[in-house]
Amino acid sequence: MFTQTVDDTLVKSLVADAVTAPSMHNAQPWRFNYTRDSRTLTLSADLERAMPHADPTTRGMHLGCGAALLNLRVAAAYAGHRTSTTLLPDPHAPALLATVRLDDPHEHVDESLPGLHPAIRDRHTSRYPFTERQIPEHVRAALTDAAAREGAQLSFLTTPHRETVLDLIMHAEGYNRMDDGRDAEQRRWTHDTAAEAPVDAGIPDYAFGPRKRAGSTPVRDFAGRRTVPDRAYADFEEHPQLASLSTKGDTPADWLRAGQALERVLLLATLRGLASSFATQAVEWPDLRWILRDPVSGTGNVHMILRLGYGPQGPRTPRRSVDQVLTIKP
């Protein structure tokens, strides 16, 4: 593989790939710094984009930053550079989440990373109906292995646990609508494109997807209490294919690992022709999140409920420019 020269142009390209990652309400809560002398990128949380109501522990913020971190590693590997990643390098600086050093000669090479790169720009969250076509077992196994490579567990839900999870998500959606703080927070990150100037973050109304008319699929309605004129209705899946993503621990480092695992699963799913969306409502309520645990093993801390299947890829959502999130130092 051709190795691209490490210069400012390449660093900007790596970060441009990193920031295509998903994040809670598309808030894009990350900042990057690159030091030329040490060839090291640092990833920090942008705490001004925190959500104290829906994400008081910043676990969701860490997941999004972890997803961006995985994209950065994939992009560097595709450019021919091995990376050495350290999570939470400074206990006295909690906003500093990770360092990524380019061209560490002692680092193990992950041969599977470059192959994920074509999916980085194609992956989009889809809030549209999927078909009832079942995901083949070999694809499910590959996605499970992808999560395991990052230290997380992906488990496809089966009945009756799936029905329990669907009920929890429905209840959580109702709780969110009744919570004024959470509703206001969601409004901050959702946009009426006909009435507002173009934005570089959040979820525009064209990405809300149709309103659910029928089906048991958990789809978050980002319109919230508002009415979106001329918004279509659609029938969603009766038997949605859901998977939980969990880790044994529940520390900030585990959240970052889960975010990397999540993005690795999503990139591979995209390459395999799958569409995806998230059902985070129940995960955002501590009491409900506990019940999401696997009833058989009774272990693991659930970070995400994924909906996977065959259907349309969602539209692109806005992203902040690289110049807004990257600082380069000598």
C-alpha positions as CSV (number, residue, x, y, z in Angstrom):
1,M,0.0,0.0,0.0
2,F,1.2,3.5,-0.9
3,T,2.1,5.5,2.2
4,Q,1.1,9.2,2.1
5,T,3.6,11.8,3.4
6,V,2.6,13.1,6.8
7,D,2.0,16.8,6.3
8,D,-0.7,19.2,7.3
9,T,-2.8,18.2,4.2
10,L,-2.8,14.6,5.3
11,V,-3.7,15.5,8.9
12,K,-6.6,17.6,7.7
13,S,-7.8,14.7,5.6
14,L,-7.6,12.3,8.5
15,V,-9.6,14.6,10.7
16,A,-12.2,15.1,7.9
17,D,-12.7,11.4,7.9
18,A,-12.9,11.3,11.7
19,V,-15.7,13.8,12.0
20,T,-18.1,11.9,9.8
21,A,-18.7,9.7,12.9
22,P,-22.2,9.7,14.5
23,S,-22.7,11.5,17.8
24,M,-25.7,12.1,20.1
25,H,-28.0,14.5,18.3
26,N,-25.2,15.1,15.8
27,A,-23.6,17.5,18.3
28,Q,-20.1,16.6,17.1
29,P,-18.6,17.0,20.6
30,W,-14.9,16.8,19.7
31,R,-11.8,18.8,19.1
32,F,-8.4,17.7,17.7
33,N,-4.9,19.0,18.1
34,Y,-1.9,17.9,16.0
35,T,1.7,18.4,17.1
36,R,4.0,18.1,14.1
37,D,7.1,17.4,16.1
38,S,5.8,14.3,17.7
39,R,3.3,13.3,15.0
40,T,0.6,13.1,17.6
41,L,-3.0,13.9,17.4
42,T,-5.0,14.5,20.6
43,L,-8.7,14.1,20.8
44,S,-10.6,16.1,23.4
45,A,-14.3,16.5,24.4
46,D,-15.9,19.8,23.5
47,L,-17.8,20.3,26.7
48,E,-19.8,23.2,25.3
49,R,-21.6,20.6,23.3
50,A,-22.6,18.5,26.3
51,M,-26.2,17.6,27.1
52,P,-26.7,17.7,30.9
53,H,-30.3,16.5,30.8
54,A,-30.0,13.5,28.4
55,D,-26.3,12.8,29.0
56,P,-25.4,14.0,32.6
57,T,-22.4,11.6,32.9
58,T,-21.1,12.5,29.4
59,R,-21.2,8.7,28.5
60,G,-22.9,9.5,25.3
61,M,-20.4,12.2,24.5
62,H,-17.6,9.7,25.0
63,L,-19.3,7.2,22.6
64,G,-19.4,9.8,19.8
65,C,-15.8,10.7,20.4
66,G,-14.8,7.1,20.4
67,A,-16.5,6.6,17.1
68,A,-14.5,9.6,15.7
69,L,-11.4,8.0,17.1
70,L,-12.0,4.7,15.3
71,N,-12.5,6.7,12.0
72,L,-9.2,8.4,12.6
73,R,-7.5,5.1,13.0
74,V,-9.1,3.7,9.9
75,A,-8.1,6.8,7.9
76,A,-4.5,6.6,9.1
77,A,-4.3,2.9,8.3
78,Y,-5.7,3.5,4.8
79,A,-3.1,6.2,4.2
80,G,-0.4,3.7,5.1
81,H,0.4,4.7,8.7
82,R,0.2,2.6,11.8
83,T,-1.0,4.3,14.9
84,S,-0.5,4.0,18.6
85,T,-3.6,5.0,20.6
86,T,-3.6,5.8,24.3
87,L,-7.0,6.4,26.0
88,L,-7.3,9.0,28.8
89,P,-3.6,9.8,28.9
90,D,-3.9,12.5,31.7
91,P,-6.1,11.8,34.8
92,H,-5.9,15.5,35.6
93,A,-7.4,16.5,32.3
94,P,-10.7,14.6,31.9
95,A,-11.6,16.4,28.7
96,L,-8.5,14.9,27.1
97,L,-9.8,11.6,25.8
98,A,-7.1,10.1,23.7
99,T,-3.7,10.5,21.9
100,V,-3.0,8.9,18.5
101,R,0.7,8.8,17.5
102,L,1.4,8.2,13.8
103,D,4.0,5.7,12.7
104,D,4.8,4.0,16.0
105,P,7.2,1.2,14.8
106,H,6.3,-0.9,17.8
107,E,2.6,-0.9,17.3
108,H,0.7,-3.9,16.1
109,V,-0.7,-3.5,12.6
110,D,-4.5,-4.2,12.3
111,E,-4.8,-5.4,8.7
112,S,-8.6,-5.1,8.7
113,L,-8.7,-1.4,9.3
114,P,-7.9,-0.1,5.8
115,G,-10.7,-2.1,4.2
116,L,-13.2,-0.2,6.3
117,H,-12.3,3.1,4.8
118,P,-14.6,3.2,1.8
119,A,-17.6,3.1,4.2
120,I,-16.6,6.2,6.2
121,R,-18.3,8.6,3.9
122,D,-21.2,6.3,3.0
123,R,-22.4,5.6,6.5
124,H,-25.4,7.6,7.5
125,T,-28.1,7.1,10.1
126,S,-31.3,5.9,8.4
127,R,-34.6,6.8,10.1
128,Y,-36.6,5.2,7.3
129,P,-38.4,1.8,7.1
130,F,-36.3,-1.3,6.4
131,T,-37.5,-4.5,4.8
132,E,-38.3,-7.7,6.8
133,R,-35.3,-9.4,5.1
134,Q,-33.3,-11.2,7.7
135,I,-29.6,-10.5,8.2
136,P,-27.6,-13.8,7.4
137,E,-25.9,-15.5,10.3
138,H,-22.5,-15.1,8.8
139,V,-23.0,-11.3,8.6
140,R,-24.2,-11.2,12.2
141,A,-21.1,-13.2,13.2
142,A,-18.8,-10.7,11.4
143,L,-20.4,-7.7,13.1
144,T,-20.1,-9.5,16.5
145,D,-16.5,-10.1,15.8
146,A,-16.0,-6.5,14.8
147,A,-17.2,-5.3,18.2
148,A,-15.1,-7.8,20.0
149,R,-12.0,-6.5,18.3
150,E,-12.5,-3.2,20.2
151,G,-13.3,-4.9,23.5
152,A,-17.1,-4.8,23.3
153,Q,-19.9,-7.3,22.9
154,L,-22.6,-7.1,20.2
155,S,-25.6,-9.3,20.9
156,F,-28.6,-9.6,18.5
157,L,-31.8,-9.5,20.6
158,T,-34.2,-12.5,20.5
159,T,-37.7,-12.8,21.9
160,P,-38.8,-12.3,24.6
161,H,-35.9,-10.0,25.5
162,R,-36.5,-8.0,22.3
163,E,-40.1,-7.4,23.3
164,T,-39.0,-6.2,26.7
165,V,-36.5,-3.8,25.1
166,L,-39.1,-2.5,22.7
167,D,-41.4,-1.7,25.6
168,L,-38.6,0.1,27.5
169,I,-37.8,2.2,24.5
170,M,-41.5,3.1,24.1
171,H,-41.7,4.2,27.7
172,A,-38.4,6.1,27.5
173,E,-39.7,8.0,24.4
174,G,-42.8,9.1,26.5
175,Y,-40.6,10.1,29.4
176,N,-38.5,12.2,27.1
177,R,-41.5,14.1,25.8
178,M,-42.7,14.9,29.3
179,D,-39.3,16.1,30.4
180,D,-39.1,19.9,29.7
181,G,-35.3,19.9,30.0
182,R,-34.7,17.1,27.6
183,D,-37.3,18.5,25.2
184,A,-35.5,21.9,25.2
185,E,-32.2,20.2,24.8
186,Q,-33.4,18.2,21.7
187,R,-34.9,21.4,20.3
188,R,-31.4,23.0,20.5
189,W,-30.0,20.3,18.2
190,T,-32.9,19.9,15.7
191,H,-33.5,22.4,13.0
192,D,-36.3,23.7,10.8
193,T,-34.5,24.2,7.5
194,A,-37.3,26.4,6.0
195,A,-37.1,28.9,8.9
196,E,-33.5,28.8,10.0
197,A,-30.2,29.6,8.4
198,P,-28.0,26.7,7.4
199,V,-26.3,25.0,10.3
200,D,-23.2,22.8,10.7
201,A,-24.4,20.5,13.5
202,G,-27.5,18.9,14.8
203,I,-30.3,17.2,12.9
204,P,-32.1,19.0,10.2
205,D,-35.8,18.2,9.6
206,Y,-35.1,16.5,6.3
207,A,-33.2,13.8,8.3
208,F,-36.1,13.1,10.8
209,G,-37.5,10.4,8.5
210,P,-41.3,9.8,8.2
211,R,-43.6,9.5,11.1
212,K,-44.4,5.9,12.1
213,R,-47.9,4.8,11.1
214,A,-47.5,1.1,11.9
215,G,-44.9,-1.4,13.0
216,S,-43.0,-2.1,16.2
217,T,-39.7,-0.6,15.1
218,P,-38.2,1.9,17.7
219,V,-37.6,5.1,15.8
220,R,-36.8,8.3,17.7
221,D,-39.1,11.1,16.6
222,F,-36.8,14.2,16.6
223,A,-39.7,16.4,15.9
224,G,-40.6,16.0,19.6
225,R,-43.6,18.1,20.5
226,R,-43.4,20.1,17.2
227,T,-45.3,19.5,14.0
228,V,-43.4,19.3,10.8
229,P,-45.6,20.4,7.9
230,D,-46.1,17.9,5.1
231,R,-44.2,15.2,6.9
232,A,-45.0,11.8,5.5
233,Y,-46.2,8.7,7.3
234,A,-44.8,5.2,6.7
235,D,-45.1,1.6,7.9
236,F,-42.0,0.3,9.7
237,E,-40.9,-3.2,10.4
238,E,-43.0,-5.5,12.5
239,H,-40.0,-7.5,13.5
240,P,-37.0,-5.1,13.8
241,Q,-33.6,-6.6,14.0
242,L,-32.0,-5.1,17.1
243,A,-28.6,-5.6,18.7
244,S,-27.2,-4.3,22.0
245,L,-23.6,-3.1,22.4
246,S,-22.1,-3.5,25.8
247,T,-18.9,-3.6,27.7
248,K,-18.0,-5.4,31.0
249,G,-17.0,-2.1,32.7
250,D,-18.7,1.2,32.8
251,T,-15.9,3.7,33.0
252,P,-14.9,6.6,30.6
253,A,-12.3,4.3,29.0
254,D,-15.1,1.6,28.5
255,W,-17.3,4.3,26.9
256,L,-14.5,5.2,24.5
257,R,-14.0,1.5,23.6
258,A,-17.7,1.1,23.1
259,G,-17.7,4.1,20.7
260,Q,-14.9,2.6,18.7
261,A,-16.7,-0.7,18.6
262,L,-19.9,1.0,17.6
263,E,-18.3,2.7,14.6
264,R,-16.4,-0.4,13.6
265,V,-19.7,-2.3,13.5
266,L,-21.4,0.5,11.5
267,L,-18.6,0.7,8.9
268,L,-18.7,-3.1,8.4
269,A,-22.5,-3.1,8.2
270,T,-22.3,-0.4,5.6
271,L,-19.9,-2.4,3.5
272,R,-22.2,-5.4,3.8
273,G,-25.1,-3.4,2.4
274,L,-26.9,-2.8,5.7
275,A,-28.6,0.4,6.9
276,S,-28.6,1.4,10.5
277,S,-30.1,3.6,13.1
278,F,-30.0,4.0,16.9
279,A,-32.5,3.5,19.7
280,T,-30.9,5.4,22.6
281,Q,-34.0,6.5,24.5
282,A,-33.9,3.7,27.1
283,V,-30.1,3.9,27.4
284,E,-30.4,7.6,28.5
285,W,-32.5,6.7,31.6
286,P,-30.3,4.9,34.3
287,D,-33.1,2.8,35.7
288,L,-34.2,1.6,32.2
289,R,-30.6,1.1,31.0
290,W,-30.1,-1.5,33.8
291,I,-33.0,-3.6,32.6
292,L,-31.6,-3.6,29.1
293,R,-28.9,-6.1,30.2
294,D,-28.9,-9.6,28.8
295,P,-31.3,-11.6,30.9
296,V,-29.3,-14.8,30.3
297,S,-25.8,-13.6,31.3
298,G,-27.0,-10.7,33.5
299,T,-23.7,-9.0,32.8
300,G,-22.4,-6.2,30.8
301,N,-23.3,-2.5,30.6
302,V,-25.4,-1.6,27.6
303,H,-24.3,1.5,25.7
304,M,-26.4,1.4,22.6
305,I,-29.3,-0.4,21.0
306,L,-28.7,-0.7,17.2
307,R,-31.3,-1.2,14.6
308,L,-29.9,-2.9,11.5
309,G,-31.4,-4.1,8.3
310,Y,-31.9,-3.7,4.6
311,G,-33.3,-0.4,3.5
312,P,-32.4,3.1,2.3
313,Q,-29.4,4.9,3.6
314,G,-30.3,8.1,5.4
315,P,-29.4,11.5,4.1
316,R,-26.2,13.3,4.9
317,T,-26.3,15.5,7.9
318,P,-24.2,18.6,8.4
319,R,-20.7,18.6,9.7
320,R,-18.4,21.2,11.2
321,S,-15.5,22.1,9.0
322,V,-12.0,20.7,9.8
323,D,-10.8,24.2,10.5
324,Q,-13.4,24.5,13.3
325,V,-12.3,21.4,15.1
326,L,-8.5,21.0,14.4
327,T,-5.5,23.0,15.7
328,I,-2.0,22.3,14.3
329,K,1.0,23.1,16.4
330,P,4.8,22.9,15.6
